[in-house]
Amino acid sequence: MIKVLFNDKCSICSKEIDHYKTLNVKDIDWLDINDLSEATKLSGKSHKELLRRLHVIKEGKVYSGVRAFAIMWGSIPRYNWLSKIITLPVIYHISILIYELIAIGLYLKNYSQINEKK
């Protein structure tokens, strides 16, 4: 069982995660990072850190970014092949660069969430 911590208030993030949820994978627990009592407690991360990247908790360890996506995809039968491809050394490093550019944009888009009352 893994836990995927995602931003349900981000229209782009939630749309992608909603797609994965429709696949009814039993080994994934989906957690909205905006439930701060749960998300910060489980991850040990601040809301600001959680907004910055996708996070996955597997066997008590927290992973973020591309590594988190690889773990998540590896737990979804339909996307297992993508997990294998993205973890290939050269592709993995290129993916980190691409992911960070996208993640910065999404973080800036959703930055106002940090000051919202929880």
N, C-alpha and C positions, 0 to 999 in steps of 0.2 A: 504494500500500500504506500502510495506517495501522496503528498499534499501539494497542490499547486496554488500558490498565492498570486492572485492577479487583481488588477484594478477594474472592478465592475463599473466604475463611473467613467472610464475611458471608453468612448464609443468604438474605437478601433480594437482595443484590447478585448472588450466584452464580446464583440462580434466574433472574433476568432475563437475565444474560449467557448462561447455558446455553440459554435460548430462542433468542437471537440466533445462538449457535453452531450450532444445529440447521438454520439456514438456509443453511449451507455457503457463506458469502461468501468468495471467494478473496482479496479485497483487504484482509482484516483479519487481523492477527496478535494473538491474545488472550494477554495476559501477566498472571499473578497477581502482585500487588504484594508478596506474601509471599516471593517469590524476590528478596530484597533485592539480591543481587549484580547481577542483571539490571535490575530495576525502578529502583533508585536511580541506577545508572550511566547508563541510557538517558534518564531524565527529569531528572536533576540535583536531584531532590526527596528529602527525608527520608521515612522510613517514615510518620512522623506526618503529613506533608503529603499523602502518597499515600492515607492512610486517610481523609482529610477529604473528598475529592471523586473522582469519576471523572476519569481523565486520558486524553488521546489524543495520540499523537505523529504528526504529519503533516508530511512534508517537513522533518524535523529540528526542528520547532517543537512545543512542548508546550502543549496547551490543557486547560482544566479546567472542570468544572461543566457548565452548560447548553451552552456552546460545544462542549465535548467530545461531549456527546450529539448535538448538531446535526451535527457532523462524522461521528460514527459512523452515525447514522441516514441521512445522505446517502450513505453507502457501502453501505447495505443496500437493494436495490431495493424490497422490500416496505415499507420505512419512509421512503423518500425524500420522500414527501409530508409526513410529520411534520417532517422537517428544514426543509422550505420554510415550513411554518406557524410553527414555533417561532422562526424567525429574523426574522419580521415584527416591526418595532420595538416596538409596544406589547406584543404577546404575549411577545417576548423578555424584556423588563424584568419583566413579571409572573412569567414562568417562573423567572427568577433568584431572586426572592423565595421562591417556592414550593420550588424546588430547595434553597435554602440551609436552609430550615426542616427539610426531610426529611433533608438531608445532616448537619445537626447531630445529629439524633436517631440516625442510623445511626452517626455517629462516636462518640457517647457509648456506644452499644450495643456497639461493637467496640473501645473505648478500651483494654481490657485487652491487646489484641494488641501494643501498643507495647512492653510489658515482656517479651514472650515471647522466648526464646532463638531466634536464627536460625541 
